[in-house]
Structures are given as structure tokens and as C-alpha cells.
Amino acid sequence: MEKTGLTSTKYSSDSEIKSYETGKVCYNKNITMRKGKTMSDKRPLVSICIPVYNNADYIGETIDSILSQTYENIELIMVDDNSTDDSYRVLQDYAGRDQRVKIYKNESNLGMSGNWNRCLELCTGEIMKLVCADDLLSPRIIERELEVFENHPEVVLVDSDTRLVTLDGKYRGWYRRYPSSGVVDGATIARKGFFSQNYFGAPQANSFRRSAYEKVGGISPEFHYIVDYDFFVSIAKLGKVFIIHEPLNFFRVRGDSNTGQVMGGDKEKTEVYVDEHYRLFKKNQEDLNLSEADIKRAVAMRKLRCFLGGLYLKIFVH
């Protein structure tokens, strides 16, 4: 793990405020909302979608980080899954201030995979990105990712390193992606990740082409904890992946999240989580040339990473 706090101003901008003394990151909430068109409208539309459920306390910061992007030709799709808190009121406030924001509310709760799929179905851009309602984006991430897509037509997915932060913005490490930089075979990354770590972990770290999404067909309802992992493995197998080794996104480390509960000692949920990985490995056995011994080894690695993740939460979060 990297030490907390940034050591370079490489990623700073007017809309991203970094405190080097406290190791915190936050975003400028006094954003000038966009009403008219700019030169960037001539370039591809990028769809960023947020599935929302009871996220009123933190989603404002997530939205601010998205509307602060240096690449402005974006649409922000947010679907509230019948929240019981003030989430939808927060969405309404942003929709009234920026025409790029499009909000929807489900009449009944669709669950994780159902709501994620509805978000994706509502997107109209050539490039797409999923962001969980408490995570954050660096101001230049969309600009950087789009440059890759425009210069590398063979690339179906772009993946960047992730800073781990607490709910109050303190740095707690760095999640690095596949060791190589630049263009890498997607199936190679997916296969090697089964024996080490999920190189696609955290949805906001990835952007993908609409054409790839349409071939995959969306989020599979067969999983609960690893819906994003299954989705990104499926996309990666379609072509090339581009790795950017810069921390262009931020993952909120929380003990009460799905990941936090799985890693935090809930034995029943951990067993379900590991079983889902087993089924993911079996699902990709033929495509990724996995033997039964490979699958056993991959499951053992997932159990080990659950244990190590639990230690991390106890030391750095709780």
C-alpha cells in the first residue's frame, strides 16, 4: 500500500482541493453549472451513471466530482431505486442546476443488478461509466480516458489506479491495476486477476465503449456481490484494455458497504461472496482456459484476499 497523502501536484486542478498536511481530498462545491454548449460538444458524448439507494449523505460529493470534469460533453444519469431517505431530493436539486443531469426514480426497488441495468439502458453516449453513489472522480479522468478511446480503436475498456479514502476524505492506500501500462489483452488481465486480485475492482475506475456493453448485454442478475466484476470480465474478453497507472478515481472505504461486510467478518456473507467467485470462475472456464486445479487455486486466493481485506478494515477504517 502507498502511504497516505499525495506527493505531487500532478493531478490538481481548480476544482479539486488537496490538503497535503491532513491527507484529505474534497471537491469544490461552488461549481459553475453548465447551461450552454462548448467546443467539446463536437467530441463524443460520455455517459456517467450513478445507481442510487439511500445515499443522501454522500452523493453530493460524488456528483460534484463528476460535474467538475475538464471534459464537459457528458450526461449524468442517476436512477433512484425507491430510496427511503432524501436521496431523490438531492438529485432534484442538481437536476435543476445543470442540464447534463438526468434523474429517474423507480416505482419499486429493483435491487442492485436491476437498478444498475436501468442506469445503463438510459445512457446515450458512445462511452459509458458506472460510479457508485459515494465514490469520487479526479477532474481529468474522463478527458484522459477519452483520449485513449480516440487513439486506440481496439480498446474496449480503460482502467486506472484508485486511491482508497475514508468517508471524511483521509487517504488509506492505493489500489493498483494490472502491472503493465498501456494496451493489454483483456482476456489476459481477466485470467491473471483470478489468481491475484480483481484488476477491475471499483466500477468508477473503468470506462467502456457502448458497443462492448451492447455485446455483453448488461449486468447479470446471477450475482449479488460481484456484479461489476462479472460485467467487466465479460467486456475485457471482447478486446484490449488500456491501463493508466495514475490515481484518477477514489474509492470510499466503508465498514457498512457490501464489500465492508464481506471483508469485515460476516461469515455467512463471506461464504456467499466466495461462492460467487467460484461460479464466476466456472462461467469463464472455457473462455479463459481454466483447469479444475486453476479454479481451486483461484478460490483459495479469494479466501486469502477476504482475510487480508478484513485486517485492512480493522487497522485503517474501524
C-alpha positions in Angstrom: 0.0 0.0 0.0 1.1 3.5 -0.7 1.4 5.9 2.2 -1.4 8.3 2.7 -1.4 11.8 1.2 -0.3 12.8 -2.3 3.3 13.7 -3.0 2.7 15.5 -6.3 0.5 18.3 -7.7 0.3 16.3 -10.9 -3.4 15.7 -10.6 -4.5 19.0 -9.1 -7.0 21.4 -10.8 -9.1 24.4 -9.8 -12.0 22.1 -8.9 -10.0 19.5 -6.9 -8.7 20.7 -3.5 -6.0 18.6 -1.8 -4.7 19.1 1.7 -1.2 17.7 1.9 -0.9 18.2 5.7 -4.1 16.2 6.5 -4.1 13.9 3.5 -7.7 14.7 2.6 -9.4 15.2 -0.7 -12.5 17.1 -1.4 -14.2 18.9 -4.3 -15.2 22.4 -4.9 -19.0 22.6 -4.2 -19.2 26.1 -5.8 -19.3 24.7 -9.3 -20.4 26.9 -12.1 -23.2 24.8 -13.6 -23.2 24.3 -17.4 -26.1 25.6 -19.4 -24.8 26.3 -22.9 -22.7 24.2 -25.4 -19.0 24.3 -25.8 -16.4 23.2 -28.3 -16.3 19.8 -26.5 -19.8 19.1 -27.9 -18.2 18.1 -31.2 -16.5 15.2 -29.5 -18.2 12.0 -28.2 -20.8 12.2 -25.5 -19.7 10.3 -22.4 -22.5 8.8 -20.2 -21.7 8.6 -16.5 -24.4 6.8 -14.4 -25.0 6.5 -10.7 -27.3 3.9 -9.3 -28.8 5.4 -6.1 -30.2 3.9 -3.0 -30.2 5.7 0.4 -27.1 7.8 -0.4 -28.2 11.2 0.6 -25.3 11.8 3.0 -22.5 11.4 0.4 -23.9 11.6 -3.1 -23.5 15.3 -3.3 -19.7 15.0 -3.2 -19.9 12.3 -5.9 -22.0 14.5 -8.2 -19.7 17.5 -7.6 -16.7 15.4 -8.7 -18.5 14.4 -11.9 -19.7 17.9 -12.8 -16.2 19.2 -12.2 -14.8 17.2 -15.2 -12.5 19.1 -17.5 -14.2 17.3 -20.4 -17.7 18.8 -20.4 -19.6 16.8 -23.0 -21.1 14.4 -20.5 -24.5 13.3 -19.4 -25.0 12.3 -15.8 -27.7 9.6 -15.5 -29.0 8.9 -11.9 -31.7 6.4 -11.0 -33.0 6.4 -7.5 -34.1 2.8 -6.5 -37.0 4.0 -4.4 -34.8 5.3 -1.5 -36.3 5.9 1.9 -34.0 8.9 2.7 -33.6 12.3 1.0 -31.5 10.9 -1.9 -34.1 11.9 -4.6 -34.4 15.4 -3.2 -30.6 15.8 -3.6 -30.9 14.6 -7.2 -33.7 17.1 -8.0 -31.5 19.9 -6.7 -28.7 19.1 -9.1 -31.0 18.4 -12.0 -32.4 21.9 -11.6 -29.0 23.5 -11.9 -27.3 21.6 -14.7 -28.9 20.4 -17.9 -26.5 17.5 -18.2 -28.1 15.9 -15.2 -30.9 13.5 -15.9 -32.7 11.9 -13.0 -35.2 9.0 -12.6 -37.0 7.2 -9.8 -38.1 3.6 -9.8 -41.6 3.0 -8.5 -40.4 -0.1 -6.7 -37.0 -1.3 -5.6 -35.2 -3.2 -8.4 -32.2 -4.3 -6.4 -28.6 -3.8 -7.3 -28.4 -5.6 -10.7 -31.8 -4.3 -11.8 -31.1 -0.7 -11.0 -27.6 -0.8 -12.5 -29.1 -2.2 -15.7 -31.7 0.6 -15.8 -29.0 3.2 -15.4 -27.0 1.7 -18.3 -30.1 1.3 -20.5 -30.8 5.1 -20.1 -27.3 6.1 -21.3 -27.0 7.6 -24.8 -23.2 8.2 -25.0 -20.6 6.4 -27.0 -18.5 5.9 -23.9 -20.0 4.8 -20.6 -19.0 4.7 -16.9 -20.7 3.4 -13.7 -20.0 5.2 -10.5 -21.2 4.1 -7.0 -23.0 6.9 -5.2 -20.3 7.5 -2.6 -17.1 7.3 -4.8 -15.3 10.2 -6.5 -13.6 11.0 -9.8 -10.5 13.1 -10.4 -11.4 16.1 -12.6 -9.3 14.8 -15.6 -10.3 11.2 -15.6 -12.9 11.5 -18.5 -10.5 13.6 -20.6 -7.7 11.1 -20.1 -9.9 8.1 -20.8 -11.5 9.6 -23.9 -8.0 10.4 -25.4 -7.3 6.6 -25.1 -10.5 5.6 -26.8 -10.0 8.1 -29.7 -6.4 7.0 -30.2 -6.9 3.2 -29.8 -10.0 1.9 -31.6 -9.1 -1.6 -30.5 -9.5 -0.7 -26.8 -12.9 -1.7 -25.3 -12.2 -0.6 -21.7 -9.9 1.9 -19.9 -8.8 1.2 -16.3 -7.0 3.5 -13.9 -5.5 3.2 -10.4 -7.6 4.0 -7.4 -7.0 6.0 -4.2 -8.7 4.5 -1.2 -10.2 7.1 1.1 -12.4 7.1 4.2 -15.8 8.8 4.4 -14.1 12.0 5.7 -11.6 12.1 2.8 -8.5 10.7 4.5 -6.2 8.6 2.3 -5.9 4.9 3.2 -3.9 3.5 0.4 -3.6 2.9 -3.3 -5.3 0.1 -5.3 -3.0 -0.6 -8.3 -4.3 -2.2 -11.5 -2.6 -4.7 -13.8 1.2 -4.3 -13.6 1.6 -3.3 -17.3 0.8 0.1 -18.6 -1.0 0.9 -21.9 -2.7 -1.6 -24.2 -3.0 -5.1 -22.8 -5.0 -8.1 -23.9 -8.3 -8.1 -21.9 -8.6 -11.8 -21.5 -5.0 -12.0 -20.2 -5.9 -9.4 -17.5 -9.1 -11.2 -16.6 -7.4 -14.6 -16.3 -4.4 -13.4 -14.3 -6.7 -11.5 -12.0 -8.4 -14.7 -10.9 -5.1 -15.7 -9.3 -4.1 -12.4 -7.7 -6.7 -9.6 -7.4 -9.7 -8.1 -9.2 -7.9 -5.7 -11.6 -11.2 -4.1 -12.5 -12.3 -3.6 -8.9 -14.4 -0.4 -8.1 -16.7 0.5 -11.1 -15.6 4.1 -11.3 -12.1 3.0 -12.3 -13.4 1.8 -15.6 -14.9 3.3 -18.7 -16.1 1.2 -21.7 -17.5 1.5 -25.2 -21.2 1.4 -25.8 -20.6 -1.3 -28.5 -18.9 -3.5 -25.9 -21.8 -3.0 -23.4 -24.3 -4.0 -26.1 -22.4 -7.2 -26.9 -22.3 -8.2 -23.2 -25.9 -7.3 -22.7 -25.7 -5.6 -19.3 -25.3 -6.7 -15.7 -26.1 -10.3 -14.9 -28.7 -10.9 -12.1 -27.0 -14.2 -11.2 -24.6 -12.4 -8.8 -25.1 -10.1 -5.8 -21.6 -9.1 -4.5 -19.6 -9.3 -7.7 -22.0 -7.9 -10.4 -19.4 -5.4 -11.5 -16.5 -7.9 -11.6 -18.5 -10.3 -13.8 -19.5 -7.4 -16.1 -16.0 -6.1 -16.6 -14.5 -9.5 -17.1 -17.1 -10.0 -19.9 -16.2 -6.7 -21.5 -12.5 -7.3 -21.2 -12.7 -10.6 -23.0 -14.0 -8.7 -26.1 -10.7 -7.0 -26.9 -8.0 -4.8 -25.5 -7.8 -3.0 -22.2 -5.8 0.2 -21.6 -4.2 0.6 -18.2 -3.5 4.1 -16.8 -1.2 3.9 -13.7 -2.4 7.2 -12.2 -4.9 7.5 -9.3 -7.7 9.1 -11.3 -10.5 7.9 -9.0 -11.3 7.5 -5.4 -13.0 4.6 -3.6 -14.7 5.2 -0.3 -13.7 2.5 2.2 -16.7 1.8 4.4 -17.3 -0.9 7.0 -21.1 -0.9 6.3 -20.8 -1.4 2.5 -21.3 -4.7 0.8 -17.5 -5.0 0.5 -17.0 -3.9 4.1 -19.5 -6.5 5.4 -17.9 -9.3 3.4 -14.4 -8.4 4.5 -15.4 -7.4 8.0 -16.2 -10.8 9.4 -19.7 -11.6 8.4 -19.1 -15.3 7.9 -22.4 -16.0 6.0 -21.9 -13.1 3.6 -18.2 -14.1 3.1 -19.2 -17.6 2.1 -21.7 -16.3 -0.4 -19.0 -13.9 -1.8 -16.5 -16.7 -2.2 -19.2 -19.0 -3.8 -20.0 -16.2 -6.3 -16.3 -16.1 -7.3 -16.3 -19.9 -7.8 -19.3 -19.6 -10.1 -17.6 -16.7 -11.9 -14.5 -18.9 -12.5 -16.6 -21.8 -13.7 -18.6 -19.4 -16.0 -15.3 -18.4 -17.7 -13.6 -21.8 -17.5 -13.7 -22.5 -21.2 -13.1 -18.9 -22.5 -10.1 -18.4 -20.2 -8.7 -21.9 -20.4 -9.1 -22.7 -16.6 -8.5 -26.2 -15.3 -10.2 -27.5 -12.2 -6.9 -27.1 -10.3 -6.8 -23.4 -11.5 -10.3 -22.9 -10.2 -9.4 -24.3 -6.8 -6.3 -22.1 -6.7 -8.4 -19.0 -7.6 -10.9 -19.8 -4.9 -8.1 -20.2 -2.3 -6.7 -16.8 -3.4 -10.1 -15.2 -3.0 -10.4 -16.5 0.6 -7.0 -15.2 1.4 -7.8 -11.7 0.0 -11.0 -11.7 2.1 -8.9 -12.3 5.2 -6.4 -9.7 4.3 -9.2 -7.2 3.5 -10.6 -7.8 6.9 -7.3 -7.0 8.5 -7.1 -3.8 6.4 -10.5 -2.6 7.6 -9.7 -3.3 11.3 -6.4 -1.4 11.0 -7.3 1.6 8.8 -11.1 2.0 9.0 -12.7 0.8 12.3 
